[in-house]
Every structure is written in C-alpha cells, then in structure tokens.
Amino acid sequence: MGTQYQLMTLFADGGLMMYPLTLCSMVALGVILAKAYTLWAAHKGTDRVLNEVEEAALAGNVDAAIEICRDTPGPAGAILLAGLRRIQTRRLAAGELEAAVSTTGTIELGFLERGLVILATIANVAPLMGFLGTVAGMILAFAAIEEAGDVDPTLVAGGIKVALLTTAAGLLIAVPVNIAYNFFVTRIDKLIVDMERGAQKILNIAWDMERSGQIQILREGSDDDEQVPVAVAASAWEAPAEVPGGREVASQDKNLAQRALGWITNFIAEQASDEDADTD
C-alpha cells in the first residue's frame, strides 16, 4: 500500500508530461510481449519442417509435404508451402518457382518487422519527452523565483523535482525498449537465415524432382506441344506431285507469252514512226 501510494505521488509530482510517458510505456509493453511470442513461434519447428518436407517431396508425396508446411507456422514453412504449390502442378515455367519464393519471402519479412517501428519511435521519443518535462520544470522553478523575488530553496525544489522525475521516467522507458528492439532485430536476422534455408531447400527439391522426371520445367524456347526438329520436318516434307500434262501446258503458255510480247513491241514501234512522220 505504501509503495503504491509512493508511485502515485511520484506520478502526480511529475506533472502533465507523465501521462504521455505512461501511455508510451503501456504501448511498448504490449508490442514487446506480442513480438516476443510471434518470433518464438516463427522460429519453432524450422529444422523439423525442412527435413520432413524434403523427405516427403523427394518420395513423391507432395500433398503430405504441403500439409506439413500448413501445420508449421513460420516464414520457412510459408516459403516451402509457396514452392510446393507450384511443384504440385507438375509443370512449371522457367523462373516461376523463384518468383513465388521471392514474393513470399518479402511478405513474410514485412510481417516479421511489424511493430519494430513503434518500438524504435518510443525509444527515441521517450527521452525527448522527459527532457521536455525537464525544461518545463525548470521554467516553473524560475517563474517561482521571479514571483517571490528571492531564492528560496522550497520554491525551487518543486520545479527541479518535476524536471528530475520526467527525465528519469523517459530514460526508464527508453532503455528497456531499446534493448528489446535490438534483441528483436537479432532474432529477425536469424529468421531471415531460416528463410534463405527454406528457399534453397525448395529449389533443391525442384531440381532433384526434375532430374527424376517427377516435374517438368519449361524453359525458354519450349512449348506445351512437342516440337519437331527442323531436319526431321524438312525430311518429312514432300513436294507436290506433278500434274499430268503439266509440262506441255507450261510450254504452250510460254509460247503465247512470247507472241503477245512481240505484238506489243511492233505496235509501239509503229506508233513511234507515225509520230516522227507527223513531226516532219
């Protein structure tokens, strides 16, 4: 009871700046608890899911591997799940698997970093708010001295007390929040390594399944239909059969064309001679 009363007295003596500082401490505490549980659950079972998914996928049981990923929370399981869903189609375009893994990794990284901005903001703002309370307390102290016209320790003590309380409260909030922030950053770095392991694992699984013929990866220049080589297509092509009497018809057409060309040449020569005669 005495301790509670003393804390309430300190809170009241700290002035108005103690209210936003208390709010910052409550928000930071909630984010720290939620973040600690999230990162613990994300890292739990990473090694197990990597090994079990690889065994199930290489055995050809892709559905069982997908179920294992669904039952295991965390970024590594999410990356494996995204890759296995592409592998389940048994036919992939070149780069499709890498794009799916990269997109899932970006989404999972954004989820892991959620809340860190709040902690960083509180760690930076809390001391500033404490210093603002210090400045306000000193202003009150000098205002009391100005009003009294004499330096009385009892008048100055109230303002200095406010200054010290707000500064202490701001630092008391900022120090553990900053420690928690750095700890969470370290944990996220380890989870990024787990994500890299998951991405490498799913790519290795796809490569092994392609070599064993379980899946097909369509690379550039390939098509869904089987392509026929050019040499085979050329040898399979047959020239059209000759029409009976085709050569005779062609020779007759050639003679008619030569006769028509001779007539046109003679007609042009006669017209030119007539024009010359008219000019003379």
FENCOR-V517374 format. One record per backbone hydrogen bond with DSSP energy under -0.5 kcal/mol. CO is the residue of the C=O (numbers start at 1). NH is the residue of the N-H. If there is no record, write none. Layout:
{{CO;NH} {CO;NH}}
This chain:
{{1;5} {2;6} {3;7} {4;8} {5;9} {6;10} {7;11} {8;12} {9;13} {10;14} {12;15} {15;18} {16;19} {16;20} {17;21} {18;22} {19;23} {20;24} {21;25} {22;26} {23;27} {24;28} {25;29} {26;30} {27;31} {28;32} {29;33} {30;34} {31;35} {32;36} {33;37} {34;38} {35;39} {36;40} {37;41} {38;42} {39;43} {40;44} {43;46} {45;49} {46;50} {47;51} {48;52} {49;53} {50;54} {51;55} {52;56} {53;57} {54;58} {55;59} {56;61} {57;60} {60;62} {61;65} {62;66} {63;67} {64;68} {65;69} {66;70} {67;71} {68;72} {69;72} {71;73} {74;78} {75;79} {76;80} {77;81} {78;82} {79;83} {80;84} {81;85} {82;86} {83;87} {84;88} {86;89} {87;90} {90;216} {92;218} {93;96} {93;97} {95;99} {96;100} {97;101} {98;102} {99;103} {100;104} {101;105} {102;106} {103;107} {104;108} {105;109} {106;110} {107;111} {108;112} {109;113} {111;114} {113;116} {115;119} {116;120} {117;121} {118;122} {119;123} {120;124} {121;125} {122;126} {124;128} {125;129} {126;130} {127;131} {128;132} {129;133} {130;134} {131;135} {132;136} {133;137} {134;138} {135;139} {136;140} {137;141} {138;142} {139;143} {140;144} {141;145} {142;146} {143;147} {144;148} {145;149} {145;150} {150;152} {151;153} {152;155} {152;156} {153;157} {154;158} {155;159} {156;160} {157;161} {158;162} {159;163} {160;164} {161;165} {162;166} {163;167} {164;168} {165;169} {166;170} {167;171} {168;172} {169;173} {170;174} {171;175} {172;176} {173;177} {174;178} {175;179} {176;180} {177;181} {178;182} {179;183} {180;184} {181;185} {182;186} {183;187} {184;188} {185;189} {186;190} {187;191} {188;192} {189;193} {190;194} {191;195} {192;196} {193;197} {194;198} {195;199} {196;200} {197;201} {198;202} {199;203} {200;204} {201;205} {202;206} {203;207} {204;208} {205;209} {206;210} {207;211} {208;212} {209;214} {209;215} {210;213} {216;92} {216;218} {217;219} {218;94} {219;222} {229;233} {230;234} {231;235} {232;236} {233;237} {243;246} {245;249} {246;250} {247;251} {248;252} {249;253} {250;254} {251;255} {252;256} {253;257} {254;258} {255;259} {256;260} {257;261} {258;262} {259;263} {260;264} {261;265} {262;266} {263;267} {264;268} {265;269} {266;270} {267;271} {268;272} {269;273} {270;274} {271;275} {272;276} {273;277} {274;278} {275;279} {276;280}}
